[in-house]
Amino acid sequence: MKTTIISIVFLLFVGCAYNTGTVQRAENSYLQFLGNTEGISVIIDENDAFGLSTAKDALYQLNHGKHTLKIYRNNNLIIDRVIFLEDHGTMEIIIP
């Protein structure tokens, strides 16, 4: 009788502690710029230009899908591309 009660109490605790659920990651992708980043300004999808961080392995977050990418060095266009970013992926852009 004692073992039965202990078994039932144990099963109740184990059953109550079990939790199920779904974790959905945010739908973002990332760009990483490699190479000579001195004097660089970047324009993505006709938005405002921004400079690149000097931190090593800096990632820039975007939504997945199609984007236009323009990179300027000292106001001279050096890269003009259409890129496709995968969901939860990182694309490396090599700057000459």
C-alpha positions as MATLAB code, in Angstrom:
seq = 'MKTTIISIVFLLFVGCAYNTGTVQRAENSYLQFLGNTEGISVIIDENDAFGLSTAKDALYQLNHGKHTLKIYRNNNLIIDRVIFLEDHGTMEIIIP';
ca = [
       0.000    0.000    0.000;
       2.824    2.385    0.924;
       4.628    1.746   -2.386;
       1.437    2.380   -4.333;
       0.916    5.767   -2.667;
       4.552    6.722   -3.185;
       4.323    5.646   -6.856;
       1.160    7.720   -7.407;
       2.688   10.803   -5.751;
       5.865   10.355   -7.819;
       3.880   10.077  -11.067;
       1.882   13.205  -10.185;
       5.076   15.208   -9.653;
       6.647   13.905  -12.849;
       3.458   14.489  -14.834;
       3.066   18.052  -13.589;
       6.683   18.907  -14.350;
       6.430   17.838  -18.001;
       6.039   20.832  -20.289;
       5.616   20.921  -24.052;
       5.734   23.837  -26.412;
       7.109   25.255  -29.601;
       9.910   27.759  -29.799;
       9.789   29.916  -32.908;
      12.947   31.808  -33.669;
      12.695   35.361  -34.952;
      12.606   35.599  -38.736;
      15.853   37.477  -39.238;
      18.921   37.089  -41.379;
      22.324   38.682  -41.077;
      24.974   40.341  -43.240;
      28.653   40.205  -42.387;
      31.093   42.475  -44.207;
      34.660   41.241  -44.732;
      37.679   42.900  -46.273;
      38.847   46.505  -46.385;
      36.117   48.476  -44.585;
      37.909   51.836  -44.412;
      35.858   54.743  -45.783;
      32.884   52.482  -46.536;
      29.222   53.470  -46.493;
      26.431   50.967  -47.139;
      22.915   51.513  -48.501;
      20.378   48.701  -48.261;
      17.014   48.987  -50.078;
      17.338   52.734  -50.713;
      17.444   53.474  -46.953;
      19.867   55.880  -45.309;
      23.567   55.143  -45.647;
      25.467   53.812  -42.662;
      29.114   53.174  -41.893;
      30.485   49.797  -40.893;
      31.463   48.922  -37.354;
      35.145   48.455  -36.599;
      34.324   45.466  -34.367;
      35.520   42.144  -35.703;
      32.766   39.798  -36.939;
      30.016   42.440  -36.615;
      26.640   41.230  -37.907;
      23.911   43.435  -39.376;
      20.360   42.179  -38.949;
      17.839   42.217  -41.815;
      14.608   40.488  -42.696;
      14.964   37.511  -45.001;
      14.194   37.937  -48.681;
      15.373   40.097  -51.574;
      17.417   43.262  -50.916;
      19.430   45.715  -52.987;
      22.901   46.409  -51.640;
      25.114   49.328  -52.629;
      28.526   49.898  -51.099;
      30.480   53.117  -51.568;
      34.096   53.915  -50.746;
      34.788   57.651  -50.564;
      31.568   58.325  -52.546;
      32.567   55.914  -55.358;
      30.253   52.957  -55.990;
      32.218   49.722  -55.614;
      29.448   47.122  -55.151;
      25.894   47.136  -56.546;
      24.074   43.818  -56.024;
      20.711   42.248  -55.497;
      20.992   39.705  -52.671;
      18.639   37.035  -51.397;
      18.849   36.271  -47.684;
      17.684   32.960  -46.273;
      15.730   32.774  -43.046;
      18.139   32.502  -40.077;
      21.151   32.661  -42.398;
      24.257   34.815  -42.552;
      25.623   36.123  -45.863;
      29.202   37.290  -46.092;
      29.893   40.289  -48.325;
      33.554   40.574  -49.338;
      34.624   44.174  -49.900;
      37.586   44.588  -52.292;
];
